Amino acid sequence: MAEAQIPAKNDSQNIDSHKSDSRKNEKVGPVVSTKMQKTIVVQTSRRVPHPLYKRIVTKHKKFYAHDENGTARVGDIVRIVECRPLSKLKRWRLEEVVRRSALAGAPAPSELDVKI
């Protein structure tokens, strides 16, 4: 009997399976709050024309995202992706920190021994 050979999965098939995750909605914006445990608040902005006056206005919206390891800090630019509901407000999770904030590592003035 001839055995049917099953082709081995190559890298292109693995990449295609990863693309199924890329269909989820993504947003990029700065972290505005990290005061909760394992939760960050990301503010995104978009520019849309005003419905009546057609002037371009900037609209902002805040999203609560799950940060399992607590890696994001206030001021960081992060990418968040959709996920299943994790709580009443959290429907996003932290994908990656795109850019670190310069303010996050800055010492407080009291630590610098400078009289103000």
ROLO-635801 format. One record per atom (N, C-alpha, C): residue number from 1; residue in one letter; atom name; y, z, x. Coordinates in pm, 1 decimal. Atoms other than C-alpha are relative to their C-alpha. Example, Ala and Ser with C-alpha at 12.3 -4.5 7.8 and 13.67 -1.06 7.14 Angstrom:
REM residues 2
> i, aa, at, v, w, u
> 1, a, N, -119.0, 0.0, 89.0 $
> 1, a, CA, -450.0, 780.0, 1230.0 $
> 1, a, C, 120.0, 0.0, 90.0 $
> 2, s, N, -119.0, -6.0, -82.0 $
> 2, s, CA, -106.0, 714.0, 1367.0 $
> 2, s, C, 109.0, 73.0, -77.0 $
END
This chain:
REM residues 116
> i, aa, at, v, w, u
> 1, m, N, -117.9, 0.0, 82.1 $
> 1, m, CA, 0.0, 0.0, 0.0 $
> 1, m, C, 124.5, 0.0, 86.6 $
> 2, a, N, -125.9, 7.2, -73.8 $
> 2, a, CA, 343.4, -85.8, 119.0 $
> 2, a, C, 94.5, 108.6, -50.1 $
> 3, e, N, -92.8, -105.8, 37.1 $
> 3, e, CA, 583.0, 201.0, 124.8 $
> 3, e, C, 142.2, -54.5, -4.1 $
> 4, a, N, -138.7, 43.2, 9.9 $
> 4, a, CA, 933.9, 137.7, 6.6 $
> 4, a, C, 84.8, 87.1, 92.2 $
> 5, q, N, -84.3, -75.2, -91.6 $
> 5, q, CA, 1182.2, 234.3, 270.9 $
> 5, q, C, 130.8, 34.8, -69.5 $
> 6, i, N, -126.4, -46.4, 56.8 $
> 6, i, CA, 1474.8, 439.3, 156.5 $
> 6, i, C, 104.7, -9.3, 110.0 $
> 7, p, N, -101.5, 11.9, -105.3 $
> 7, p, CA, 1788.6, 344.1, 346.0 $
> 7, p, C, 68.4, 134.5, 23.9 $
> 8, a, N, -66.9, -125.4, -35.4 $
> 8, a, CA, 1945.5, 632.2, 531.3 $
> 8, a, C, 146.7, -8.2, -38.5 $
> 9, k, N, -142.5, -2.4, 34.2 $
> 9, k, CA, 2287.1, 740.4, 420.9 $
> 9, k, C, 80.8, -18.5, 128.2 $
> 10, n, N, -86.9, 17.6, -115.4 $
> 10, n, CA, 2547.0, 613.0, 659.6 $
> 10, n, C, 134.7, 63.6, -29.1 $
> 11, d, N, -128.7, -66.8, 13.5 $
> 11, d, CA, 2899.9, 736.0, 712.5 $
> 11, d, C, 84.4, -57.8, -111.9 $
> 12, s, N, -83.3, 59.0, 104.8 $
> 12, s, CA, 3053.1, 490.3, 465.9 $
> 12, s, C, -35.3, 58.0, -136.8 $
> 13, q, N, 36.6, -61.3, 127.2 $
> 13, q, CA, 2853.5, 643.2, 179.5 $
> 13, q, C, 52.7, 141.7, -9.1 $
> 14, n, N, -54.1, -135.8, 0.4 $
> 14, n, CA, 2963.0, 993.0, 281.8 $
> 14, n, C, 150.7, -1.6, -25.1 $
> 15, i, N, -143.7, 11.5, 22.1 $
> 15, i, CA, 3323.8, 879.9, 287.6 $
> 15, i, C, 26.9, -29.1, -147.4 $
> 16, d, N, -18.7, 30.8, 140.9 $
> 16, d, CA, 3286.7, 736.5, -63.4 $
> 16, d, C, -17.3, 124.7, -85.6 $
> 17, s, N, 17.8, -121.2, 78.3 $
> 17, s, CA, 3157.2, 1069.0, -191.9 $
> 17, s, C, 120.0, 92.8, 16.4 $
> 18, h, N, -119.8, -81.0, -21.4 $
> 18, h, CA, 3463.4, 1236.2, -38.0 $
> 18, h, C, 117.3, -53.9, -81.9 $
> 19, k, N, -108.7, 59.4, 76.1 $
> 19, k, CA, 3689.0, 992.8, -224.0 $
> 19, k, C, 0.9, 47.4, -144.5 $
> 20, s, N, 1.5, -50.7, 136.9 $
> 20, s, CA, 3575.7, 1141.0, -555.7 $
> 20, s, C, 93.1, 120.1, -13.5 $
> 21, d, N, -93.7, -111.2, 2.4 $
> 21, d, CA, 3777.1, 1451.9, -463.7 $
> 21, d, C, 144.4, -48.6, 6.2 $
> 22, s, N, -136.4, 47.6, -16.8 $
> 22, s, CA, 4080.5, 1238.3, -381.5 $
> 22, s, C, 60.7, -46.5, -131.7 $
> 23, r, N, -54.8, 38.3, 129.7 $
> 23, r, CA, 4114.8, 1143.1, -747.5 $
> 23, r, C, 73.7, 115.3, -66.9 $
> 24, k, N, -68.9, -115.1, 57.6 $
> 24, k, CA, 4239.9, 1493.3, -820.1 $
> 24, k, C, 148.2, -6.9, 34.0 $
> 25, n, N, -144.2, 2.4, -17.8 $
> 25, n, CA, 4612.1, 1537.8, -858.1 $
> 25, n, C, 40.5, 87.6, 118.1 $
> 26, e, N, -49.8, -74.2, -115.3 $
> 26, e, CA, 4794.7, 1651.3, -542.3 $
> 26, e, C, 149.7, 16.3, -10.8 $
> 27, k, N, -144.2, -22.6, -5.0 $
> 27, k, CA, 5137.7, 1799.9, -496.8 $
> 27, k, C, 33.3, 59.4, 135.8 $
> 28, v, N, -46.4, -51.0, -128.6 $
> 28, v, CA, 5337.8, 1877.9, -182.9 $
> 28, v, C, 135.2, 66.3, -22.1 $
> 29, g, N, -127.3, -69.1, 13.8 $
> 29, g, CA, 5617.3, 2132.1, -163.2 $
> 29, g, C, 3.1, 127.1, 82.2 $
> 30, p, N, -12.7, -124.1, -77.5 $
> 30, p, CA, 5748.8, 2446.9, -0.2 $
> 30, p, C, -53.8, 120.7, -76.6 $
> 31, v, N, 45.6, -126.0, 58.1 $
> 31, v, CA, 5599.4, 2791.0, -59.9 $
> 31, v, C, 123.7, 86.8, -22.8 $
> 32, v, N, -116.3, -83.2, 30.8 $
> 32, v, CA, 5857.9, 3009.0, -236.9 $
> 32, v, C, -35.9, 147.0, -14.5 $
> 33, s, N, 39.0, -140.7, 12.4 $
> 33, s, CA, 5653.9, 3328.4, -280.7 $
> 33, s, C, -144.9, 18.9, 43.8 $
> 34, t, N, 136.5, -38.7, -38.3 $
> 34, t, CA, 5348.8, 3498.1, -128.3 $
> 34, t, C, -21.9, 147.7, -30.4 $
> 35, k, N, 3.8, -143.4, 27.8 $
> 35, k, CA, 5389.1, 3840.9, -287.0 $
> 35, k, C, -125.4, 44.8, -73.8 $
> 36, m, N, 124.3, -35.3, 67.7 $
> 36, m, CA, 5057.3, 3827.7, -474.1 $
> 36, m, C, -116.2, -16.2, 96.0 $
> 37, q, N, 117.1, 12.3, -85.2 $
> 37, q, CA, 4713.5, 3865.9, -321.3 $
> 37, q, C, -71.9, -130.4, -31.2 $
> 38, k, N, 73.2, 126.6, 9.6 $
> 38, k, CA, 4542.2, 3529.4, -258.4 $
> 38, k, C, 67.2, -101.2, -92.8 $
> 39, t, N, -73.0, 92.4, 85.7 $
> 39, t, CA, 4812.0, 3350.1, -460.4 $
> 39, t, C, 132.6, -34.2, 65.0 $
> 40, i, N, -130.6, 44.0, -47.4 $
> 40, i, CA, 5110.3, 3143.5, -350.4 $
> 40, i, C, 68.9, -74.7, -112.7 $
> 41, v, N, -78.4, 75.3, 96.7 $
> 41, v, CA, 5389.2, 2988.7, -554.4 $
> 41, v, C, 63.8, -115.2, 75.9 $
> 42, v, N, -50.6, 121.1, -64.0 $
> 42, v, CA, 5475.3, 2629.8, -460.3 $
> 42, v, C, 95.8, -67.6, -95.8 $
> 43, q, N, -98.6, 67.3, 84.5 $
> 43, q, CA, 5788.7, 2460.5, -590.0 $
> 43, q, C, 3.8, -147.5, 37.9 $
> 44, t, N, -8.3, 143.3, -23.9 $
> 44, t, CA, 5780.9, 2083.6, -627.0 $
> 44, t, C, 122.5, -53.7, -72.4 $
> 45, s, N, -116.3, 60.4, 63.9 $
> 45, s, CA, 6075.0, 1863.2, -709.4 $
> 45, s, C, -25.9, -149.5, -15.3 $
> 46, r, N, 11.8, 144.0, 23.0 $
> 46, r, CA, 6094.8, 1514.1, -853.6 $
> 46, r, C, 132.7, -50.4, -52.6 $
> 47, r, N, -126.5, 60.4, 40.8 $
> 47, r, CA, 6385.6, 1279.4, -915.0 $
> 47, r, C, -27.3, -98.3, -113.2 $
> 48, v, N, 22.1, 83.5, 118.1 $
> 48, v, CA, 6398.6, 1123.8, -1261.0 $
> 48, v, C, 135.3, -35.1, -62.0 $
> 49, p, N, -125.4, 32.3, 67.6 $
> 49, p, CA, 6668.2, 943.1, -1458.5 $
> 49, p, C, 17.0, 82.8, -126.8 $
> 50, h, N, -30.8, -74.3, 122.0 $
> 50, h, CA, 6837.6, 1141.3, -1734.6 $
> 50, h, C, -26.2, -91.2, -118.8 $
> 51, p, N, 38.9, 88.0, 110.7 $
> 51, p, CA, 6708.9, 1012.0, -2070.5 $
> 51, p, C, 117.8, -67.6, -69.5 $
> 52, l, N, -114.5, 58.0, 69.1 $
> 52, l, CA, 7055.3, 951.1, -2216.1 $
> 52, l, C, 98.1, -65.5, 96.2 $
> 53, y, N, -106.3, 47.7, -87.6 $
> 53, y, CA, 7294.4, 908.4, -1923.2 $
> 53, y, C, -49.5, -81.2, 118.5 $
> 54, k, N, 63.5, 80.0, -105.5 $
> 54, k, CA, 7051.3, 741.3, -1677.8 $
> 54, k, C, 41.6, 39.5, 141.1 $
> 55, r, N, -34.0, -48.5, -133.2 $
> 55, r, CA, 7186.0, 944.6, -1388.1 $
> 55, r, C, -124.3, 67.0, 58.9 $
> 56, i, N, 117.1, -59.5, -64.5 $
> 56, i, CA, 6922.4, 1054.2, -1135.7 $
> 56, i, C, 23.1, 150.4, 14.8 $
> 57, v, N, -6.8, -144.9, -12.1 $
> 57, v, CA, 6861.3, 1428.4, -1163.6 $
> 57, v, C, -129.5, 49.7, 63.9 $
> 58, t, N, 116.1, -59.7, -64.6 $
> 58, t, CA, 6626.0, 1652.1, -967.4 $
> 58, t, C, -55.5, 110.0, -88.8 $
> 59, k, N, 66.8, -101.2, 80.8 $
> 59, k, CA, 6375.3, 1853.4, -1167.5 $
> 59, k, C, -97.2, 76.3, 89.0 $
> 60, h, N, 86.5, -86.5, -79.5 $
> 60, h, CA, 6184.5, 2147.6, -1020.8 $
> 60, h, C, -103.7, 65.0, -90.1 $
> 61, k, N, 104.7, -71.0, 72.0 $
> 61, k, CA, 5858.6, 2307.3, -1125.7 $
> 61, k, C, -77.8, 84.0, 100.0 $
> 62, k, N, 77.1, -89.8, -86.1 $
> 62, k, CA, 5665.8, 2601.1, -981.7 $
> 62, k, C, -146.3, -2.4, -40.7 $
> 63, f, N, 144.2, -0.9, 22.1 $
> 63, f, CA, 5288.4, 2598.6, -945.6 $
> 63, f, C, -60.6, 118.9, 73.2 $
> 64, y, N, 73.9, -109.2, -61.5 $
> 64, y, CA, 5064.4, 2897.3, -878.4 $
> 64, y, C, -127.4, -58.1, 59.2 $
> 65, a, N, 115.6, 56.1, -68.8 $
> 65, a, CA, 4797.6, 2811.0, -623.1 $
> 65, a, C, -80.6, 110.3, 67.8 $
> 66, h, N, 91.9, -96.3, -61.1 $
> 66, h, CA, 4494.7, 2995.6, -484.8 $
> 66, h, C, -3.3, -21.6, 151.1 $
> 67, d, N, 3.0, 2.9, -146.5 $
> 67, d, CA, 4516.1, 3076.8, -112.0 $
> 67, d, C, -102.4, 103.2, 44.8 $
> 68, e, N, 111.2, -91.5, -26.5 $
> 68, e, CA, 4179.4, 3228.7, -23.2 $
> 68, e, C, 21.8, 82.7, 126.0 $
> 69, n, N, -11.5, -68.9, -128.2 $
> 69, n, CA, 4256.3, 3316.6, 340.4 $
> 69, n, C, 138.4, 57.4, 26.1 $
> 70, g, N, -135.2, -50.1, -21.4 $
> 70, g, CA, 4626.0, 3395.9, 301.8 $
> 70, g, C, 69.5, -65.8, 116.9 $
> 71, t, N, -56.3, 68.8, -116.2 $
> 71, t, CA, 4726.6, 3132.7, 557.9 $
> 71, t, C, 143.3, -46.8, -21.1 $
> 72, a, N, -134.2, 52.4, 26.6 $
> 72, a, CA, 5043.8, 3007.7, 387.3 $
> 72, a, C, 102.2, 112.8, 0.7 $
> 73, r, N, -109.8, -95.8, -2.4 $
> 73, r, CA, 5375.5, 3183.3, 440.9 $
> 73, r, C, 121.1, -61.9, -68.0 $
> 74, v, N, -119.7, 48.3, 68.7 $
> 74, v, CA, 5712.8, 3154.8, 270.2 $
> 74, v, C, 71.7, -102.6, 89.0 $
> 75, g, N, -70.0, 105.1, -72.9 $
> 75, g, CA, 5889.5, 2834.4, 373.9 $
> 75, g, C, -90.7, -111.0, 51.4 $
> 76, d, N, 93.3, 103.5, -45.0 $
> 76, d, CA, 5574.4, 2643.4, 476.6 $
> 76, d, C, -4.0, -113.8, -101.1 $
> 77, i, N, 24.2, 114.3, 87.2 $
> 77, i, CA, 5529.8, 2293.6, 337.3 $
> 77, i, C, -151.7, -13.8, -12.5 $
> 78, v, N, 144.2, 0.3, 22.5 $
> 78, v, CA, 5182.1, 2282.3, 177.8 $
> 78, v, C, -39.6, -110.6, -97.0 $
> 79, r, N, 58.0, 94.4, 96.4 $
> 79, r, CA, 4956.8, 2041.4, -11.2 $
> 79, r, C, -97.0, 77.4, -87.2 $
> 80, i, N, 89.8, -66.7, 93.6 $
> 80, i, CA, 4786.1, 2173.5, -325.3 $
> 80, i, C, -69.6, -105.5, -84.6 $
> 81, v, N, 77.5, 92.6, 82.7 $
> 81, v, CA, 4516.1, 2004.3, -536.0 $
> 81, v, C, -47.3, 72.3, -125.5 $
> 82, e, N, 49.0, -53.9, 126.3 $
> 82, e, CA, 4395.6, 2051.8, -890.9 $
> 82, e, C, -138.6, 61.2, 16.7 $
> 83, c, N, 134.0, -57.3, 5.2 $
> 83, c, CA, 4094.7, 2271.0, -959.5 $
> 83, c, C, -19.6, 60.8, -138.9 $
> 84, r, N, 26.9, -62.3, 129.6 $
> 84, r, CA, 3934.6, 2452.9, -1248.7 $
> 84, r, C, 93.1, 120.0, -17.3 $
> 85, p, N, -86.4, -116.8, 19.7 $
> 85, p, CA, 4136.6, 2734.5, -1407.8 $
> 85, p, C, -57.7, 124.0, 67.3 $
> 86, l, N, 42.5, -119.9, -71.1 $
> 86, l, CA, 4117.2, 3041.6, -1186.9 $
> 86, l, C, 54.9, 126.6, -64.6 $
> 87, s, N, -58.1, -112.6, 73.6 $
> 87, s, CA, 4338.1, 3268.3, -1397.3 $
> 87, s, C, 89.7, -58.2, -108.6 $
> 88, k, N, -87.8, 46.9, 107.9 $
> 88, k, CA, 4596.3, 3247.9, -1672.4 $
> 88, k, C, 96.2, -108.1, 48.3 $
> 89, l, N, -100.3, 94.0, -51.1 $
> 89, l, CA, 4842.3, 3058.0, -1452.0 $
> 89, l, C, -49.4, -89.1, 113.4 $
> 90, k, N, 43.6, 74.9, -119.1 $
> 90, k, CA, 4642.6, 2933.5, -1149.5 $
> 90, k, C, -96.5, -111.9, -36.2 $
> 91, r, N, 85.5, 117.9, 17.6 $
> 91, r, CA, 4503.1, 2580.8, -1177.3 $
> 91, r, C, 1.6, -87.1, 124.5 $
> 92, w, N, -13.7, 74.6, -124.9 $
> 92, w, CA, 4566.0, 2470.6, -817.6 $
> 92, w, C, -57.4, 83.1, 112.9 $
> 93, r, N, 43.7, -71.4, -119.5 $
> 93, r, CA, 4423.8, 2557.4, -478.0 $
> 93, r, C, 65.1, -63.3, 122.5 $
> 94, l, N, -62.8, 45.6, -123.4 $
> 94, l, CA, 4569.9, 2528.5, -130.0 $
> 94, l, C, -94.6, -92.8, 74.4 $
> 95, e, N, 79.9, 96.7, -75.2 $
> 95, e, CA, 4440.4, 2218.1, 47.3 $
> 95, e, C, 27.9, 13.9, 149.6 $
> 96, e, N, -34.5, -12.7, -141.2 $
> 96, e, CA, 4631.8, 2239.8, 376.0 $
> 96, e, C, 146.7, 38.2, 14.5 $
> 97, v, N, -138.8, -26.8, -35.5 $
> 97, v, CA, 4948.1, 2361.8, 539.8 $
> 97, v, C, 48.5, -121.9, 77.3 $
> 98, v, N, -48.2, 123.2, -62.4 $
> 98, v, CA, 5138.6, 2042.6, 622.2 $
> 98, v, C, 91.3, 31.9, 117.0 $
> 99, r, N, -94.5, -34.7, -106.3 $
> 99, r, CA, 5418.5, 2203.5, 825.2 $
> 99, r, C, 33.2, 147.2, -9.5 $
> 100, r, N, -32.3, -142.9, -4.7 $
> 100, r, CA, 5480.5, 2561.1, 933.8 $
> 100, r, C, 151.2, 18.9, -1.9 $
> 101, s, N, -141.4, -32.8, 7.6 $
> 101, s, CA, 5815.7, 2722.5, 866.1 $
> 101, s, C, 45.2, 67.3, 128.8 $
> 102, a, N, -55.9, -66.5, -116.9 $
> 102, a, CA, 6038.4, 2826.2, 1152.9 $
> 102, a, C, 40.3, 142.6, -35.1 $
> 103, l, N, -42.4, -132.8, 42.8 $
> 103, l, CA, 6150.6, 3126.9, 947.3 $
> 103, l, C, -114.4, 99.1, -1.6 $
> 104, a, N, 114.1, -90.3, 15.9 $
> 104, a, CA, 5801.1, 3270.1, 915.3 $
> 104, a, C, -24.8, 82.7, 124.9 $
> 105, g, N, 26.3, -72.3, -123.1 $
> 105, g, CA, 5772.0, 3369.3, 1280.7 $
> 105, g, C, 122.5, 66.4, 58.5 $
> 106, a, N, -123.1, -55.6, -52.9 $
> 106, a, CA, 6133.9, 3478.2, 1328.3 $
> 106, a, C, 1.3, 152.1, -16.6 $
> 107, p, N, -6.4, -146.1, 11.6 $
> 107, p, CA, 6179.2, 3848.1, 1404.6 $
> 107, p, C, 122.4, 42.7, -80.4 $
> 108, a, N, -111.5, -55.3, 76.2 $
> 108, a, CA, 6404.0, 4061.5, 1187.8 $
> 108, a, C, 109.2, 46.0, 96.1 $
> 109, p, N, -108.2, -43.4, -90.2 $
> 109, p, CA, 6747.6, 4153.9, 1330.3 $
> 109, p, C, -20.1, 141.1, 54.1 $
> 110, s, N, 22.2, -136.3, -48.9 $
> 110, s, CA, 6641.3, 4519.6, 1354.8 $
> 110, s, C, -97.0, 3.5, 118.0 $
> 111, e, N, 95.9, 6.5, -110.8 $
> 111, e, CA, 6360.9, 4417.2, 1591.2 $
> 111, e, C, 62.1, -52.0, 128.2 $
> 112, l, N, -62.5, 58.5, -117.4 $
> 112, l, CA, 6601.8, 4243.7, 1828.0 $
> 112, l, C, 91.9, 98.2, 74.5 $
> 113, d, N, -89.3, -100.0, -58.0 $
> 113, d, CA, 6800.8, 4563.8, 1906.3 $
> 113, d, C, 142.2, -52.5, 15.2 $
> 114, v, N, -134.9, 53.1, -0.7 $
> 114, v, CA, 7123.7, 4386.1, 1822.6 $
> 114, v, C, 80.0, 74.8, -106.7 $
> 115, k, N, -83.6, -70.3, 98.2 $
> 115, k, CA, 7401.7, 4580.4, 1654.0 $
> 115, k, C, 80.1, -101.4, -78.7 $
> 116, i, N, -71.0, 95.1, 86.0 $
> 116, i, CA, 7543.1, 4395.6, 1358.5 $
> 116, i, C, 113.4, 71.2, -70.0 $
END
